[in-house]
């Protein structure tokens, strides 16, 4: 359930939405907004705010966080993303020119003033799927570039996103260092782990969100205290089967051997369910069964459940619940809550030596836009709007 630490209360239901009651702030209005499927069906939707908060976006990727902020009525004044394909996707859909320089080359003083700094700083150093090198990894150190921006530009608020492994990395010491850096920059913060499935995404995706407030800004922030009805895979992507009128929906072409393997894997099953003749083969000896069982790949999805986490390599992990193929990029984009008019640029897949993000990787790396919308709406109503009066 999406709830901040120490904000536990009585559970109640209203129109299939589950709430945890809090004494001082009611999330029900925003919870009801999330039930408006028409609003979230296009990237063109946006709340109309009298004084839209200005946003600077770092490590912007293809724009998942930023789409959610746009939906919430915020105004993007700066974005930075080093990958040229993700930047192309961002600019095409959000109409904002992206600074593609390395963050090390950005002149912070020259950045536009902004009210909110957002960033999903690289998660691989802390991920359960990676080596978890943490802040010793060069990518982990990019977090401190965000701290430099806070110290120089002094926005009132920030929202940072990462994998939940950041909390436990190195026995919790890494997060203690992150906490101290935030305090040293002049900010207080609250944090929680949010499951995107609780906020309308048909995907179990647990991510850490840290919401910070500059010291001296009145008020405090509480995380979402509601849980929306679960959206099944069948409900989310059934209509995409065989469609050619939707961008990024081309299915992958599989070899005959792979197709035969897929046919023997039931919903909820894995490669272990396939008979021996359809198991993986030894490299360099295709006539011999490998004997190794992949723990990441060949998972047949369950139609009436939500998806496991969509990651950057999801095309190799999941099999469609009723089709003998991997998911299309569009199907995965829906699991992330991107609307169908949000078009992903670049190649569908890339080879390891190609220095660009594929459509699949862009989608898997993104912040789910609906989650970003909820946090942005809560921040606006709880802290930004009251301080504008």
N, C-alpha and C positions, 0 to 999 in steps of 0.2 A: 504494500500500500504506500502511496505517496504521502509521507508525513515527515515533518521535521522532528529531530530529536527532542524529546520531552514535551511534544505536543500531542500526547495521546488522550483520547477521550472516548465518549460513548459513540458507537456506530449507529447510524440511522440510514434509512433508504428513502429516496424521493424520486419517483419516476425512473426506477431502475438504477439511479445513481447512488452510490454509497458515500456517506459523509462521516467524517469524524468531527464532532462538535468542538469548537473553540470558543473561548470566552470573548475574544475581542475582534475577530475578523471572520466574515462569512464568505466562503468561496462559491456559494450556490449560483450566483449570477454568471460567473465564468464557466462553471460546470455546465450550465444550460447553454451557453454560447457554443460549447464544444459539440453539442448535439445537432448543430446546423450544418449538415453535410453539404448543402449548396454553397455556403460561404467558403469551405475548404476545398471545393472542387476546381478552383482556378487560382493561379498565381496573381491574378489581377485584383483579388479581394483585398480590402484594407479598412481597418477602423478609421473613422474620421476624428482626429483629436485637434483641439484648439491650438495647442502648443506641442507639436510632436517632439519627443525627446530625440536628441542627436546621438548617433551610434558610430563608434569606430570598431571595426571588425578585423581581428587578426587571425591568421591561420584559417581563412574563410572557407577553404575548400570549394565545393560546388554551390554553397549557399544555403544549406539547410537551416542553420541558425538564423540567417538573415531573412529568409522567406518568412519564418515564424514572426520575426520582429516587424517585417513589413505588414503582414496580416494584422498585427497588433497596433499599427498606426505609427510606428517609429520611423525616423528619417535617417537613412544611411548617409554619412558624410565621408567615410573613408573605409577602404577594405584592402587587405593585403593577403596575397596567396602566391606562393612561388611556383606552383605547378601551372603550366600554361594551358593545359586542357581543362582543368578545374576552373581556372580563371575565365576561360572562354565560355564555359557553361554558366558561370556566375553572371558574367556581363550580358550574355544573350538573354537570360531570363529576368534579371533584376535591373537591367539598364544602367548599371553603374560601372564605371571604368575601374579596374582593379590594379593596384600597385603590385607588380610581380617581382619586385626586388627582394632579395634576402632581407629578413628582418634586421640583420646586422647592419645593413646599408641604409636603413630608413632614418631620416633626420626627424627625431621625435619632436623637436621644437617646431618643425614646419608642419606637423600633422594638424588637421583642423581641430578646433576645440570640440569637445563632445561631452555629453551627459552620462553616457554608458559605454563602457569598454567590454567587448565580448571576445571570447577566444576559446576554441577547443584545442588547447596546446597538445602537441603530438603525444599520443597515448601509448605508443609501442614500448617505451622504456618501462612502463608500469603494468602492461597488459599481462593477463594470465596466458595469452597465446604467444607472447614474446619472451625475451630473455630476462625481462624485469631488471634492467640495469639501473633504472631510476635516474636520479639527477646526475649520476656519473656519465650517463649516455649523453652525447652532444645534443640529441633531440630533447632530452629532459631538461637541459640547461636553458632551452628556449623559454621556459616558464619565467626566468628572471628578466627576459626582455619585456614581458608584460609588466613586471614590477617597475621597470624603468619608465614605462609609459605612465603608470599610475603616479609615480613620483614627479614627473615633469608636467603632465597635462592635468592631473588632479580631477578626473571626472567624479561625479558624485557617487556613481555606482559601477559595479562590474558583475558580469556573469561568466564564470569559467566552467568548462565541461571536461571530464576525463573519465577513464575507466575506473570502476570501483576498487581495482587493485592498488590504486594510489594510496588508499587509506591504510592498507596493511603492508605495503612494500617496506622491506628492511625492518620488520617488526614495528611499524608505525613511525619510525624515525623520519622517513622521507616526508610524511605529511606534517609532522611537527616542524620540519624545516620550512615547508610551504607556509604553514600557519604563521611562523615567526616572520617570514619575509613579508606577508600581507600586513601584519601589525606594524612592522618597521616602515612600510610604505605609507602608513597613516590611515589604515582601514580596519574595520571590524567585519566579521563575516558570519554566515550560517551556512550549513551544508547538509545535504542528504543524498541518498541514492534513490533515483526515480526509475521505475519500470515503465517504459513507453506503452506497454499493454494496458496500463491503468488509465492512460490518457487518450485512448482512441486509436492507437496503432496496433495492427494485427501482428505484433511481434514482441516476444520477451526480450527486452533490451534494457539492462540495468546500467545506468550511467550515473557517475557522481557529478553533482552540480554544486558549485560554490557561488553564493550571492554575497557580494560585499558592498559596504556602505562607508563612505568617507567619514572619518571621525568628525563629529559636530553636526552632521545632518540628522535632523529629528526623525524619530520613528524607528521601527524595526520590521523585518520581513519574516513572514511565515510561509512555508512551502505548501503546495496543494494538499488539501485535506479531503479529497474526494477520489473516487475510483469509478470510471465509466464502465458501462457494460462491455464485455470482451467482444471483439470483432474477429470472426473466424476467417481463416484463409479462403474458404469457399465464398463467403460473403465478399471478401476484398478483391479477389482476382479471378473468379470463375468466368466472368464475362470477357476476359482478355484472351481466352483460348482461341487460337486461330485468327485473331483479328489482325488486319494489315492497315487499318486506318488510324492506328495509334503509334506515335513515335517511340523508338527504342524497344519495340516488341518483337523483334526478329528472334526466333528460337535458335539455339545452337544446333549445329549438325554433329551428330555423334556417329562413331564407327559402329559397324554391325555388332562387333563384340561387346561394346559398351551398351548398346540397345538391348541385347540379349541379357546382359547382366541386370539392367534396370528392371526388366520384366519380372524378375524373380524376387524383387524387394517389395514387400507389402508396406502399406501406410504404417508409419512408426518404426519400420524396420531399417536395417543397415546391411552392409555387405555380408555380414555374418549369416544372413538369412538366405543368401544365394548358394546354390549347390556348388560343389568343388570345381566343376568344369567352367563355372562362370566367376571364379575368384580371380584376384589380381595375379598377374604373371610375373615371373622373375625377370628383372631387367637383363636384356641380352639373351634370354632363353624363354621365349614366348610360349614354348610347349610345356613349360613347367610351372606349377602353381607356386606362388610366392610363399604362402604360409603366413604372411603378415596381414593383419587386419587393420585397416585405416580407422583411426579414432575420430577423424574430422570429416571424411567424405562419405558419400553414398547414403545419406539420411533421407529416407522417403518422408515427406511432410504429411501431416494429418489434416484432412480437409476441414474438420470441425473443431480444430484447435488453432491457437495462434502459432506463428513461426518461431523457431529459435532465433537467436541474434543474427541479424544480417551484418556480416563483416566484409572486409575488403576482398576476401577470396570466396564469397558465398557461392559463386557460380560452380565451384568445385565441390561444395559441401552438400547442397540440397537437391533432391529430386522432386519434381512436381508431384502433388498428391495423386493425380489421375493420368498424367501424361508421362511417357517414358523419355524424359529430358530434364535438363536443369531449368531453373527459372530464367525468364527473360529479364533484361534490365528493367523494363517497365513494371513487371510483376514485383520485383524487389523494391522499386521506387514506391509503389503503393504500400508495401509493408512498412516503409519509412514515412509514409503519409505525404509524399510529394504528389501534387495533382498531375493529371495526364498532360497538361499543357506546359509542364516544366520539362524542357528538352535537354538531354545530356549529350554533350559534344565529345568528340574524340572517338577512338576505337572501342568496340565492345569489349575486347580483351587485348592485352599487350603481352609481349614476351618479356622475360626478366631483364633483358639488356636494354629495353626501350625506356627512356627516361621521361615517361609521362604517365598520368593516371588514366586507367581505362574507365569506361562508363561504370562498370561493376564496382571498381575501387572507389570512385567518386561517391557512389550511392552508399556503399558500406561504411565509408569514413564519416558520413554526414551526421550532424545532429538532426534528430527527427523534428521536422518543422512544427508539428502540433505541440510537442513538448516545449519548444522554444516559445511558441505563442502563449501557452499557459503561464510560463514564468514571466514573460514580458507583460502580460495583462495584470498579473498579480503585483509585479513591481510597480507598475504605473498606478494602479488603484490604491495600493498600500502606502507608497512612499513618494512617488513623483508628483502625482496630482495634488495631494494635500500640501506639498511644499511649493506648488506654483501659485497658491492663493495668496 
